[in-house]
Amino acid sequence: MSGKRSFFTFLKNNKKKMTVLALLAVCAGGYIGAAGSGDEAVENDIPLHDGDVLVDSLNVSEEEGKKGSPDESELVTSDDVAELENSDTYFQELRATLDMDRNKIISMLTDSESSSSGRSEKEEAAAEKMRLLGYMEQEKTVETLIKNKGLPEAFVVITESGVNVTVNTDELDQSMVTKICDIVMRETGRKASEIVIQDVS
């Protein structure tokens, strides 16, 4: 009986911490659910890699060097245009949702920081808030640099464990992957083994 009582006493004394942890868990679950909803069939066996760059190798094609002439134009139907617009909107919606969730967490951390009586709790909340703000700034910088290199739009998510880059293309070639990986490594200081680059398909 005293075990239950001490657990509830612990919960009562740490409401804000528990609320922040619960919100983080909900946000992480929501993001994972949204990110995983595009492809229902996921392969369970992950191929080994050499540690340089982890890429969806089944969808990587060789660079198209001498296929066709540079003056050839591709016919784009109205369906293709609508599909492209939807994928652009999809990336914008993902970014807005992630930023909104993080802003809620930052707001809660700010409230926790101002209302906490203990110095360590204030420092923890401030450190977590700064870490999230740093991730948000790095993500936007990497996305802008990728776009400025003439590469397709990308959605970048930085976490403690790594960087996930989803590129708005149906096929990734090795040159594109190398350029994106270089940008991410330079801006985030992460190793190539911590970076996952994938296409939207």
C-alpha positions as CSV (number, residue, x, y, z in Angstrom):
1,M,0.0,0.0,0.0
2,S,2.8,2.4,0.8
3,G,4.4,1.7,-2.6
4,K,1.2,3.0,-4.3
5,R,1.0,5.9,-2.0
6,S,4.7,6.9,-2.7
7,F,4.1,6.5,-6.4
8,F,1.2,8.9,-6.3
9,T,3.1,11.3,-4.0
10,F,5.9,11.3,-6.6
11,L,3.4,12.0,-9.4
12,K,1.8,14.8,-7.4
13,N,5.2,16.4,-6.6
14,N,6.4,16.2,-10.2
15,K,3.4,17.2,-12.2
16,K,5.2,19.5,-14.6
17,K,8.0,17.0,-15.3
18,M,5.5,14.2,-15.9
19,T,3.4,16.6,-18.2
20,V,6.5,17.4,-20.2
21,L,7.4,13.8,-20.6
22,A,3.9,12.8,-21.6
23,L,3.8,15.6,-24.2
24,L,7.2,14.6,-25.6
25,A,5.9,11.0,-25.8
26,V,2.7,12.1,-27.6
27,C,4.6,14.3,-30.0
28,A,7.2,11.6,-30.8
29,G,4.4,9.1,-31.3
30,G,2.5,11.5,-33.6
31,Y,5.5,12.3,-35.6
32,I,6.4,8.6,-36.0
33,G,2.9,7.8,-36.9
34,A,2.8,10.6,-39.5
35,A,6.1,9.7,-41.0
36,G,5.3,6.0,-41.2
37,S,1.8,6.3,-42.6
38,G,3.1,6.9,-46.2
39,D,4.5,3.4,-46.7
40,E,2.6,0.6,-45.0
41,A,4.9,-2.2,-46.2
42,V,8.2,-1.8,-44.5
43,E,10.9,-4.4,-45.0
44,N,12.1,-5.9,-41.7
45,D,15.6,-6.7,-42.9
46,I,17.9,-3.7,-43.1
47,P,20.9,-4.1,-45.4
48,L,24.4,-3.6,-43.9
49,H,26.3,-0.5,-45.0
50,D,29.9,0.6,-45.0
51,G,29.3,3.4,-42.5
52,D,29.8,6.2,-45.1
53,V,26.2,7.0,-46.0
54,L,23.0,5.1,-45.1
55,V,20.7,5.4,-48.1
56,D,17.7,3.6,-49.5
57,S,19.9,1.8,-52.0
58,L,16.9,0.2,-53.8
59,N,15.8,3.6,-55.0
60,V,19.2,5.0,-55.9
61,S,20.0,5.2,-59.6
62,E,23.2,6.0,-61.3
63,E,23.7,9.5,-62.5
64,E,22.1,10.1,-65.9
65,G,25.1,11.2,-67.9
66,K,24.5,11.0,-71.6
67,K,20.9,9.9,-71.8
68,G,19.0,12.2,-74.1
69,S,19.9,15.7,-75.1
70,P,19.9,18.6,-72.6
71,D,17.4,20.4,-74.8
72,E,14.7,17.8,-74.5
73,S,11.7,18.8,-72.4
74,E,9.5,16.5,-70.6
75,L,5.7,16.6,-71.0
76,V,4.0,17.5,-67.8
77,T,0.3,16.8,-67.5
78,S,-2.0,18.6,-65.1
79,D,-2.1,15.5,-62.9
80,D,1.7,15.7,-62.6
81,V,1.5,19.4,-61.6
82,A,-1.1,18.7,-59.0
83,E,1.0,15.8,-57.6
84,L,4.1,18.1,-57.4
85,E,2.0,20.8,-55.7
86,N,0.6,18.3,-53.2
87,S,4.1,17.0,-52.3
88,D,5.4,20.6,-51.7
89,T,2.3,21.3,-49.5
90,Y,2.9,18.0,-47.7
91,F,6.5,19.0,-46.7
92,Q,5.2,22.4,-45.6
93,E,2.5,20.8,-43.5
94,L,5.0,18.4,-42.0
95,R,7.3,21.3,-41.1
96,A,4.4,23.4,-39.7
97,T,3.2,20.4,-37.6
98,L,6.6,19.6,-36.2
99,D,7.3,23.3,-35.4
100,M,4.0,23.7,-33.7
101,D,4.5,20.6,-31.5
102,R,8.0,21.8,-30.6
103,N,6.7,25.3,-29.9
104,K,4.2,23.8,-27.4
105,I,7.0,21.9,-25.7
106,I,9.2,25.0,-25.6
107,S,6.3,27.0,-24.1
108,M,5.8,24.3,-21.4
109,L,9.5,24.3,-20.7
110,T,9.4,28.1,-20.3
111,D,6.5,27.8,-17.9
112,S,8.3,25.0,-16.0
113,E,11.5,27.1,-15.9
114,S,9.7,30.2,-14.5
115,S,7.6,28.3,-12.0
116,S,10.3,25.8,-10.7
117,S,11.7,26.4,-7.3
118,G,14.8,24.2,-7.7
119,R,17.8,25.5,-9.6
120,S,18.5,22.1,-11.3
121,E,14.9,21.9,-12.7
122,K,15.3,25.4,-14.1
123,E,18.6,24.5,-15.7
124,E,17.2,21.3,-17.2
125,A,14.2,23.1,-18.7
126,A,16.5,25.8,-20.1
127,A,18.9,23.3,-21.6
128,E,16.1,21.3,-23.2
129,K,14.6,24.4,-24.6
130,M,17.9,25.6,-26.1
131,R,18.5,22.1,-27.6
132,L,15.1,22.2,-29.3
133,L,15.6,25.7,-30.6
134,G,19.0,24.7,-31.9
135,Y,17.5,21.7,-33.8
136,M,14.9,23.9,-35.3
137,E,17.4,26.4,-36.5
138,Q,19.7,23.8,-37.9
139,E,16.9,22.0,-39.7
140,K,15.8,25.2,-41.5
141,T,19.4,26.1,-42.4
142,V,20.0,22.6,-43.9
143,E,16.8,22.7,-45.8
144,T,17.7,26.2,-47.3
145,L,21.2,25.1,-48.2
146,I,19.9,22.0,-49.9
147,K,17.5,24.1,-51.9
148,N,20.2,26.7,-52.7
149,K,22.4,23.9,-54.2
150,G,19.7,23.3,-56.8
151,L,18.6,20.1,-55.2
152,P,14.9,19.1,-54.7
153,E,13.1,20.4,-51.6
154,A,13.9,18.4,-48.4
155,F,12.3,17.9,-45.0
156,V,15.0,17.6,-42.3
157,V,14.4,16.3,-38.8
158,I,17.2,16.4,-36.2
159,T,17.0,14.3,-33.1
160,E,19.5,13.3,-30.4
161,S,20.2,10.1,-32.2
162,G,20.5,11.3,-35.8
163,V,19.4,13.3,-38.8
164,N,16.6,12.2,-41.1
165,V,16.4,13.8,-44.5
166,T,13.4,13.2,-46.8
167,V,14.0,14.5,-50.4
168,N,11.1,15.5,-52.6
169,T,12.0,13.2,-55.5
170,D,11.1,9.7,-56.6
171,E,14.7,8.6,-57.2
172,L,17.9,9.5,-55.4
173,D,21.2,9.4,-57.3
174,Q,24.5,9.0,-55.7
175,S,25.6,12.6,-56.5
176,M,22.4,14.0,-54.8
177,V,23.0,11.8,-51.7
178,T,26.6,12.9,-51.5
179,K,25.8,16.6,-51.7
180,I,23.0,16.3,-49.1
181,C,25.2,14.3,-46.8
182,D,28.0,16.8,-47.1
183,I,25.6,19.7,-46.2
184,V,24.2,17.9,-43.2
185,M,27.6,16.8,-41.9
186,R,29.0,20.4,-42.2
187,E,26.0,22.1,-40.6
188,T,25.2,19.6,-37.8
189,G,28.6,18.1,-37.0
190,R,27.0,14.6,-37.2
191,K,28.8,11.6,-38.6
192,A,27.6,10.0,-41.9
193,S,26.4,6.9,-40.0
194,E,23.9,9.1,-38.1
195,I,22.4,10.5,-41.3
196,V,19.5,8.8,-43.2
197,I,18.6,10.2,-46.6
198,Q,15.5,8.9,-48.3
199,D,13.2,9.8,-51.1
200,V,9.4,10.4,-50.8
201,S,8.4,7.1,-52.4
